[in-house]
Amino acid sequence: MKDELGDRIKRYYEDALRVQLPRQTHVVLRIDGRSFHQFTKDLERPYCRPLADALDAAALVLCREMTGCRFAYGQSDEYSFLLSDLETEKSPMWFDGNLQKLVSVGASVFTAAFARAYASEKLASFDCRALVIAQASEVEKYFVWRQLDATANSLNMLASAHYSHVELLGKSDAEKHDLLHAKGLNWAKEPADFKRGRAVRRNASGEWAVDKEIPIFQREMSFLRDL
């Protein structure tokens, strides 16, 4: 009776909501910090290196876990992971493309690895969403978009560390740069990973490693294509 009930529950309820992603394509998993404006409100401004290092450490753990992972890109409180099964017709996809497994295990592994790398009394949690992108050119556009967001975020973070919300209200990017120059600050001289984000990719020996000196994707699209 136990087996009969189990089969019935799985068939009627579990399998009814099982979503299998298409094969021979690209899948992007974007993992985001949940309510991180509260988690980070007392941290160093405009950039908290220990927090960024912990996010990188979590991304490294997840890259090593995921079948078919090509690389990951991180900025602010998020990381995007590119998976594909395009090498051969029989190349595996992580959890065989089971959407519930991909997003739940992805978020849980990342959250656990972050908690191990970043000691805090506050509870950090992350959500995960999946995007299926068939064309490689559209995958490139996705990562260009996230890097443009990183650039905008970094300028806003630097300006917000030195000016109030009221002082920055309605200011264009050019005006924010001028305000920073007025205080002897130059956004262009900030660390590259603060301005452009970081990538987790395999190094020359095949090991996963963090690259903090990535280029501007729009200027060097070959960087993305090689990954």
N, C-alpha and C positions, 0 to 999 in steps of 0.2 A: 504493500500500500504506500509506503514511503516513496519508493521509486516512481510509482504511478502519479502521486501527488506532485513530486518534483518535476516530472516531465510535463504535467499539465500546467503548472505555474510558469515554467520556462516557455512553453509553447504559446500560452495565451497572453502572458504579461511581459516577461523579459524580452522575448524575441520580437514582440510587437513594436517595441521601441528601439530595436537594434538598427543602427544606421551604419552601413558599410560604405566607405568612401570608394570612389572609382579608382581603378588601378592604372598604371603607366601614366602617371601625372606628377605634379608637384603639390605638396601639402605644406602650408605654413602654419605653425603653431605659435600664436603670440601670447606670451604670459605677462600679465600686468599685475602690479602691486594693487591690492585692494585697500581703498581709503588711505593711501600712502601720504596724503597731505597731512593727516593726523599723525601717522607713524614718524614722519620726518620733521615735524614742525620745530623741534628743539635741537636739530642737528646743525652742524657747521654750515655756514653759507659762504659763497653760493654753491660750493661743491664739497661733498663729504666723501673723501677717498675711502675710508673703511666701508662705507655703504656700497660704493661702486665695486670694491674688491669682493665683497660678499655676494653681490649679484653675479659677478664674473665666476666666482667659485661655484655657485649654484648652476650656472649655465654649463660649466665644464662637466659637472656631474651628469647633467641631463644629456649632453651631447654624447657622453660615453655610454649612456643607457639606450639611446634610441637607434633602432635599426634603420638604416637608410638616411641618417642625418648627414647633410652636406656641410653646413656651417650655421652659425647663429650670429645675430646682430643685436647689440644692446645699447640702450640709451635711457636716460632718466630712470624710471622704475620698471622698465619693461625689457623683455628679450624676445626676439622672433627667431624661430628655428625653421630651417628649410629641410624638408625630407623629400626624397624621391625614390622611385623604384624603376628608373628608366635605363639602368645599365643593361639589363637583358629582360626578355619577356618573363623570366622566372624570378627576377629579383624580388625579395620579400619587402613588405611594408610593415612598419612597427604595428604589432597587434593585428596584423592582417587588415589594417585600415578600419578597425572598429572604432567609430567616432567616440563613443562613451569612454572606452579605454584610453584613447589618445589624449583626450582633454583632462580626464580625471587623474590618470597616472602622471601625465606631464605636470599638472599643477601641484600634485602632492609631492612628487620627487623634488621639484624645484623649491617648494616651500620648506621641506625638511632639510634640504642642503643649505638653503639660506639661513635657517635657524641655527644650524651647526656652525656656520661661518660668521654669523653676526650675533653677538651676545646682546640681548635686550630684554628688559622686563615687559616690554610691549609685545603683543602677539602680532606677528607679521603673517599675512596670507596673500595668496596670489590666485587669480582666475586664469583660465585658458580658453582661447577660442581657436577654431580651425578654419582655414581658408583653403579651398581647392582651386589652384590656378594652372590651367592647362598649358598656356604658352609661356615659354622662357622669357620672352620680351616683357610680358606682364609681371612676371616674378621680379625682373629687374626694376620695373616701375614701382613695385611695392617697396623694395628696399630703398630706392631713391626717395620715396615719400617719407619713410620712417627717418631717414637721415636729414631731410629738410626739416622735419619736426624736431629732431635733436638740435639742429642749429638754432632754430627759433627759440626752443626751450632754454638753451644755454645763454643766449643774449638776454632773455627775460630774467633768468635767474641771477645773472651778474648785475643787471640794472636794479633788480628788486633788492639786492643786498646793500645797495648804496642810496636808493631813493624810495620814497614811500609810494604806496599805491596811488594816492592822489596826484603826486608829482609825475607819475608815469602814465596816468589815464589819458588815452587818446593819442599817445606818442607813437610815431612811426619808428621803424627799425633804425632809420638814419638819425632820427632825433635822439633815440636811446644811445646810439654810438656817440653822438655829440655830447650828451650829458655825461657819459663815462669819460670822454676825453677831457671834459672840464675838471674832472677830479684826478687827472693824470692816469687814467686807466685805459687800457687798450684790449678790447675783446680778442683781437687777432693774436695776441701774445699769450692767451690762455692755453692750457694743455690741449693737445690735439683730440684726446678722447673726450674731453669736456665739450668741445665744439662739434665733433663729428660722430661720437659714439665709439664702440669697440666691437671687434669681431672675435668669435671663437672659431678657430679653424685648425686643420691639421698642419703641423710644421713639416720641415723637410724629412724628419725621421718618422713621420706618420702619427705622432702623438698630438692629442688635442691641446691647444695653447691659446692664450688670449693675445690678440694683436691690438695694441693701443695706439698705433700709428697708421690707421687706415686712411686711404685717400678720400677725396670728395668723389662720390660715385659717379655723378654726372660728368665729371672730367675724365675719369678713368674707368669706363664701363668694363674694360677688360678684367679689372679686379674681381667684379662680380661674376663675370662669365667663366673665369678660371676656377672659381669655387663651385 
